[in-house]
Amino acid sequence: MSNENVTQRLYLGIDLSTQQIKCIVIDGQLQTIAEEAISFNDNSLLVHHVQPNGFVVDKNDKRCITTP
């Protein structure tokens, strides 16, 4: 058995939307090495910034809605 380091080309794909971010790592044979997704509506993440409907209504002007 050889002690030479074997390098492998890996490719990273990122999908960013308003609801979540997804990442996937694949190799040259298109086999999935790793994948992860984070939902921005997950109540356990950024607890102080979670908005139940995904938007914020301005307290001074109820007609003004912001989608962070």
C-alpha positions in Angstrom: 0.0 0.0 0.0 1.4 3.4 -1.0 1.5 6.4 1.4 1.1 8.9 -1.4 -1.6 11.5 -0.9 -4.5 11.0 -3.4 -6.3 14.2 -4.4 -9.8 14.2 -5.6 -11.5 17.0 -7.5 -14.7 18.1 -5.7 -17.3 20.5 -6.8 -19.5 22.8 -4.7 -23.1 23.8 -5.7 -24.9 26.5 -3.8 -28.6 27.3 -4.1 -29.7 30.5 -2.3 -33.3 31.5 -2.2 -35.5 33.7 0.0 -36.5 30.6 2.1 -33.3 28.7 2.4 -29.7 28.0 1.4 -28.7 24.6 0.1 -25.2 23.3 -0.6 -24.0 20.1 -2.1 -20.5 18.7 -2.7 -20.0 16.2 -5.5 -17.1 14.4 -7.0 -16.0 13.9 -10.6 -18.4 10.9 -11.0 -21.3 13.0 -9.8 -21.5 11.1 -6.5 -22.8 13.2 -3.6 -20.1 13.7 -1.0 -22.0 16.0 1.4 -25.1 18.2 1.4 -26.7 20.6 3.8 -29.7 23.0 3.9 -30.6 25.8 6.3 -34.2 27.1 6.3 -34.4 30.8 7.1 -37.8 30.2 8.7 -36.4 27.7 11.3 -37.3 29.1 14.7 -34.2 27.8 16.3 -31.9 29.9 14.1 -31.5 33.7 14.7 -34.3 33.6 17.2 -34.5 37.4 17.6 -34.9 37.8 13.8 -37.5 35.2 12.9 -40.7 36.6 11.3 -43.7 34.2 11.3 -44.8 35.3 7.8 -41.4 36.2 6.4 -42.1 40.0 6.5 -41.9 42.9 9.0 -44.7 45.5 9.3 -43.4 49.0 10.1 -44.8 50.0 13.5 -45.2 53.7 12.5 -46.8 53.0 9.1 -48.8 49.8 8.8 -48.8 50.2 5.0 -45.0 49.7 4.9 -43.9 46.1 4.7 -40.3 44.9 4.6 -39.1 41.4 3.6 -35.7 41.0 5.1 
